[in-house]
Each structure stands twice: as C-alpha cells, then as structure tokens.
C-alpha cells in the first residue's frame, strides 16, 4: 500500500530547533527549514532576518497522516514553543521569529483552531495564546547550511537550545514531553 503524503507548516522561532522533534517521529517523511508568510519571492536568510520580507522562519513537514496524524503534529508543535510570546521566540526577537500554524486545507484550519482552544483552556499558560493560524502560501526552502542543522552541528545546536532559553522553558512547561533529553 502506497504511503499517503500531506504537508504541515509551522513557524516556531528559530527553524533549527523545529526540525529534530518532528524528524524523529514515525510517519514523518521529511522536514525542510524555510521561509513563509511574506511577500518577497525566494528570500535569503539575511533578508528574512532584516524583518523586511514579512516571512517567518518555518518548517514544512511531509508526513503520512495514517501513521502520524495532523492532530499529533499539532500537539508536538505546541510543546516546542512559547505560544504566548507575540514578539518572537526566546532570545530571537522580531517578525521572522513569531509563531504561526500555516494550514493547507480547511480540515487543518479546523483542527488547528480546536487545538489552540484546547491549549487556551488547559491552564498550562496564564497569558493568552498569541500563535496565529494562517493560510499557507508559498514556502521557500532555506539555504542548504540551515537544513538538518542539528545533525550537522550537534554541539552548537545543543548550546543554542540551552542558551536561547528554549530548553529551560520547554522543560518547565512540558516536563519530559517537549524538551530534548541531554
């Protein structure tokens, strides 16, 4: 039986930190770091970081929904971010680091809205959830040196996760669920 393929696109701050949690799951076919949500075609990393393109750093995930359903992707996504921060993520500030779920069809939109509402009611966070739910548009893969950064530079990657504040935040809010074991 041929595998099904669907796309999911999530902005969660620095895309380096958004690849590994998804990459290691069954049913995930590939995870690509890139840029989306803006107006400039084929932006560079430097252009996106200048906050003039409207793009956010994001990951686009190709997955088999029969093995790893979109609902599970959403759960995992929320456990990688501070969804209450509207100005960026952890040490990374600015538009390009703001969180968003980019839906590819109406079912994803509905599921994303439901998961956001469930998180808001869970009591995990006292502040309102700032993560936007937006229609997916063009996705531009980032430069090759950004792809699979955690595999290419494991020590630097680990230091960044800890130094940025992401690791501590996730451990505090999600315990063993969202943070990576050192």
C-alpha positions in Angstrom: 0.0 0.0 0.0 1.4 3.4 -1.0 2.1 5.9 1.7 -0.1 8.9 1.9 1.5 12.3 1.9 0.3 15.6 3.4 2.1 18.9 4.2 2.1 20.7 7.6 3.8 24.1 8.0 4.8 25.5 11.4 6.6 28.7 12.4 8.2 28.3 15.9 11.0 30.7 16.1 14.4 29.5 15.0 13.9 26.7 12.5 17.0 24.9 13.7 15.0 23.9 16.8 11.9 22.9 15.0 13.3 20.1 12.8 14.6 17.5 15.3 11.4 17.0 17.3 9.4 16.2 14.1 12.2 14.5 12.2 12.4 11.7 14.7 8.8 10.6 14.6 7.4 7.6 12.7 5.4 8.7 9.6 7.4 11.8 9.0 8.8 11.7 5.5 10.9 14.9 5.5 11.2 18.2 7.4 12.5 21.2 5.5 13.6 24.5 7.0 12.5 27.6 5.1 10.6 30.9 4.9 6.9 31.6 4.5 4.1 34.1 5.2 5.8 37.1 3.5 5.8 39.0 0.2 9.3 38.5 -1.2 9.9 35.7 -3.6 13.0 33.4 -2.8 14.2 35.4 0.2 17.6 34.9 1.7 18.3 34.3 5.4 19.7 37.8 5.7 16.6 39.3 4.1 14.2 37.4 6.3 16.2 38.3 9.5 16.0 42.0 8.5 12.2 41.8 9.1 11.5 43.5 5.7 10.1 40.5 3.8 7.1 39.6 6.0 8.4 36.0 6.1 8.8 33.8 9.2 11.3 31.0 9.8 9.3 27.9 9.5 9.5 24.1 8.9 7.5 22.3 6.2 6.8 18.7 7.2 5.8 16.0 4.7 4.0 13.3 6.6 1.9 10.2 6.3 -1.4 11.0 8.2 -2.2 7.4 8.6 1.0 6.9 10.7 1.3 10.3 12.3 -2.0 12.3 12.2 -2.1 16.0 11.9 -3.6 16.2 15.4 -0.4 14.6 16.8 1.7 17.1 14.8 -0.2 20.0 16.4 0.3 18.5 19.9 4.0 18.2 19.3 4.2 21.7 17.8 2.7 23.4 20.9 5.3 21.6 23.0 8.2 23.2 21.1 7.3 26.9 21.5 6.2 29.6 23.9 2.7 30.2 22.3 2.1 33.3 24.5 5.0 35.3 23.0 3.9 37.6 20.2 7.3 39.2 19.7 9.4 36.2 18.7 10.7 33.2 20.5 13.1 33.1 23.4 16.3 35.0 22.6 15.2 35.6 19.0 13.1 38.7 18.6 11.2 40.1 15.6 8.6 39.2 13.0 10.7 36.4 11.4 10.6 34.5 14.7 6.9 34.8 15.5 4.9 31.6 15.8 2.2 30.5 13.4 0.4 27.4 12.2 0.0 27.6 8.4 -2.9 25.4 7.3 -3.0 23.8 3.9 -6.7 23.0 3.7 -9.9 23.6 5.7 -9.6 20.4 7.8 -6.1 21.6 9.1 -7.6 25.0 9.8 -10.4 23.5 11.9 -8.0 21.2 13.8 -5.5 24.0 14.4 -8.3 26.2 15.8 -9.5 23.4 18.0 -6.1 22.6 19.4 -5.4 26.3 20.1 -8.7 26.5 22.0 -7.9 23.3 23.9 -4.4 24.7 24.9 -6.0 28.0 26.0 -8.4 26.1 28.3 -5.7 23.8 29.6 -4.3 26.1 32.2 -0.7 25.4 31.1 -0.2 29.1 30.3 -1.6 32.0 32.2 -1.1 34.5 29.4 -3.3 34.4 26.2 -2.1 32.2 23.3 -0.5 34.6 20.6 0.2 32.0 17.9 -1.6 32.8 14.7 -3.4 30.4 12.5 -2.9 31.5 8.9 -3.5 30.1 5.4 -0.4 28.5 3.9 1.2 30.3 1.0 4.5 29.8 -0.9 7.2 28.1 1.1 10.8 28.8 0.2 13.4 26.3 1.4 16.2 27.9 3.4 19.8 27.7 2.3 21.4 24.2 2.5 23.6 25.1 5.5 20.4 25.5 7.6 18.9 22.1 6.6 19.3 19.4 9.3 21.4 21.8 11.4 21.0 19.6 14.5 22.7 16.7 12.6 25.5 18.8 11.0 26.4 20.8 14.2 25.1 18.8 17.2 27.2 20.6 19.8 26.4 24.1 18.5 22.7 23.1 18.2 22.6 21.9 21.8 24.3 25.1 23.1 21.9 27.2 21.1 18.8 25.4 22.5 20.0 25.9 26.1 21.5 29.4 25.6 18.4 30.8 23.9 16.2 29.8 26.8 14.1 27.3 24.8 15.3 24.2 26.5 14.6 25.5 30.0 11.2 26.9 29.1 10.0 23.7 27.5 11.2 21.6 30.4 9.4 23.9 32.9 6.1 23.9 31.0 6.1 20.4 29.5 8.3 18.3 31.7 9.7 15.4 29.6 7.3 15.9 26.7 8.6 18.9 24.7 12.3 19.2 25.6 15.1 17.1 24.3 16.9 14.9 26.7 20.5 15.9 27.1 
